[in-house]
Amino acid sequence: MAEWWRDAVIYQIYPRSFQDSNGDGVGDLPGITRRLDHVAALGVDAIWLSPFFTSPQKDMGYDVSDYCDVDPLFGTLDDFDAMVARAHELGLKVIIDQVISHSSDKHPWFEESRQSRDNPRADWYVWADPNPDGTPPNNWPSVFGGPAWEWEPRRRQYYLHNFLIEQPDLNLWNPEVQDALLDTMRFWLERGVDGFRLDTVNYYFHDRALRDNPPNPDHKGPETYGFQRHVYSKNRPENIAFLKRMRALTDEYDARMMVGEVGDGGQTAIDIMAEYTAGSDRLHMCYSFEMLSAEFTAAHFRRSIEGVQQGAPDGHSCWSFSNHDVVRHVTRWSPHARDPRALALQSAAMLLSFPGTICLYQGEELGQTETTLVYEELTDPPALRFWPEVKGRDGCRTPMVWDEAEPHAGFSTAAPWLPVKPEQAARAVAGQTANDSILAAYRGTLAFRKSQLPLRYGATTFLDLPEPILAFTRTHHGQTLTALFNLSPDPVALSVRGETALTGPCAATLAGARLDLPGNGFAWLEGAPTLSA
């Protein structure tokens, strides 16, 4: 059990949207405890909780003002302890978010730091003098728009904020800051958490010379952040030494893990994932936004997985299709499917066939789609600032749906912080009791993965079949499974040579030497037959 995470399936819970227990329209820790039976019944191994710490909630808890307490919005430390105890009773590990690249501007550390240049915490955040003309020290932008620098008149300096103005960046060049952050992690380890999800793990260090980022000529999106290659504001090599300190801390405890979020895409993300998980003294695993994009081709999925395998053969990856920051994948990939149900079933089968650790996002097991919101319903800062070109993240954060017949689909007795709309309510848990429901399919596919050692631990070899077929084998101790996925809405037929049979859940038919995959169909075959289009 020391490396339980290697084949784990982790279920992400967004606390404010999972279950409201006190009728204020916001989910909370007692609500999570109440619904843990649903999570355990899926067959997953762990839960990951997005932030529940004390916070002004300018960025939904990713602006922490006290790293060692629970925000009253979500409950108390006693509620947290009760939730952990119940999760452990059900055999679920508990992973919590750690947001340590930045804090809230209401954190006592920053409130002291901003007062002067000579107080005890003056160097705990990233401060810089203005240019002679009063402008910011360099060209770094904020992810959420505008410059990454905000003027503080008391110090007559700028402070760095890679995200909101209310999220000043901590100065991890300062060993005292590192020590303080490690102490906050120890606090939660002592309370029994089994691991950490490290928010924006590649943002911890910045270039001390504050050099300008170079332009990114390939940028085509509507946001300004992509106009630069962020080689100086993040992704710094000095990060590795701090990751090793974090690993040394978790290694003091039995069976604990860390998974880092790499806030990048493309080859850069793959390279960072490989670098951060190489060897046994850095992160246990990383995930990036590679599979959280709109790209839906066999080449893309193959490139993502092989990139990490080749870059860090002794490292470990974590893959997901949806989370609280991106459009839900059943909506995001809808151009590649005629039937949302077929896409949901294929997505479950494909993700749960991938090597490494898997992460599911709440509602994914229901085939949940993105919620369409109007401007007056929004809460997400980027959407409020750049609407309508930027839709923001509210559409994937709307409440979990439990029972369509209850008010707000059973999430709350009060109007929830984001609305529950009919299209989402129709997918509620209570209505998915049939054996052919998407929920039942997730449970069945999770059980199949758990029963198959090749899917949990096997080596992965991709097969050279043309688009739109994604094909690979998973082999463990002489046992091989071949996984096949038709990433198009049109049917595809393959020729099969060699002894084989369909196994596990599938959306395909095998007759003699012909395998028929319907639109968004999938299959697992026993052994490693020869396949051709």
Stockholm file with secondary structure:
# STOCKHOLM 1.0

chainA/1-533         MAEWWRDAVIYQIYPRSFQDSNGDGVGDLPGITRRLDHVAALGVDAIWLSPFFTSPQKDMGYDVSDYCDVDPLFGTLDDFDAMVARAHELGLKVIIDQVISHSSDKHPWFEESRQSRDNPRADWYVWADPNPDGTPPNNWPSVFGGPAWEWEPRRRQYYLHNFLIEQPDLNLWNPEVQDALLDTMRFWLERGVDGFRLDTVNYYFHDRALRDNPPNPDHKGPETYGFQRHVYSKNRPENIAFLKRMRALTDEYDARMMVGEVGDGGQTAIDIMAEYTAGSDRLHMCYSFEMLSAEFTAAHFRRSIEGVQQGAPDGHSCWSFSNHDVVRHVTRWSPHARDPRALALQSAAMLLSFPGTICLYQGEELGQTETTLVYEELTDPPALRFWPEVKGRDGCRTPMVWDEAEPHAGFSTAAPWLPVKPEQAARAVAGQTANDSILAAYRGTLAFRKSQLPLRYGATTFLDLPEPILAFTRTHHGQTLTALFNLSPDPVALSVRGETALTGPCAATLAGARLDLPGNGFAWLEGAPTLSA
#=GR chainA/1-533 SS CTTGGGGCEEEEECGGGTCCSSSSSSCCHHHHHHHHHHHHHHTCSEEEECCCEECCCTTTTSSCSEEEEECTTTCCHHHHHHHHHHHHHTTCEEEEEECCSBCCTTSHHHHHHTTCSSSTTTTSBCEECCCTTSCCSSCCBCTTSSBSEEEETTTTEEEECSSCTTSCBBCTTSHHHHHHHHHHHHHHHHTTCCEEEETTGGGSCCCTTCCCCCBCTTCCSSSSGGGBCCTTTSCCTTHHHHHHHHHHHHTTSTTCEEEEEECCCHHHHHHHHHHHHSSSSSCSEEEESGGGSSCCCHHHHHHHHHHHHHHCTTCCBEEESCCTTSCCHHHHTGGGCSCHHHHHHHHHHHHTTSSSEEEEETTGGGTCCCCCCCGGGCCCHHHHHHTTTCCCSGGGTSCCCCCTTSGGGGTCSSCCSSCCCHHHHTTCGGGCCSTTSHHHHHHHHHHHHHHCHHHHHCEEEECCCCTTEEEEEEEETTEEEEEEEECSSSCEEEEEESSCCEEEEEECEEETTEEEECTTCEEEEESCCEEEC
#=GC SS_cons         CTTGGGGCEEEEECGGGTCCSSSSSSCCHHHHHHHHHHHHHHTCSEEEECCCEECCCTTTTSSCSEEEEECTTTCCHHHHHHHHHHHHHTTCEEEEEECCSBCCTTSHHHHHHTTCSSSTTTTSBCEECCCTTSCCSSCCBCTTSSBSEEEETTTTEEEECSSCTTSCBBCTTSHHHHHHHHHHHHHHHHTTCCEEEETTGGGSCCCTTCCCCCBCTTCCSSSSGGGBCCTTTSCCTTHHHHHHHHHHHHTTSTTCEEEEEECCCHHHHHHHHHHHHSSSSSCSEEEESGGGSSCCCHHHHHHHHHHHHHHCTTCCBEEESCCTTSCCHHHHTGGGCSCHHHHHHHHHHHHTTSSSEEEEETTGGGTCCCCCCCGGGCCCHHHHHHTTTCCCSGGGTSCCCCCTTSGGGGTCSSCCSSCCCHHHHTTCGGGCCSTTSHHHHHHHHHHHHHHCHHHHHCEEEECCCCTTEEEEEEEETTEEEEEEEECSSSCEEEEEESSCCEEEEEECEEETTEEEECTTCEEEEESCCEEEC
//
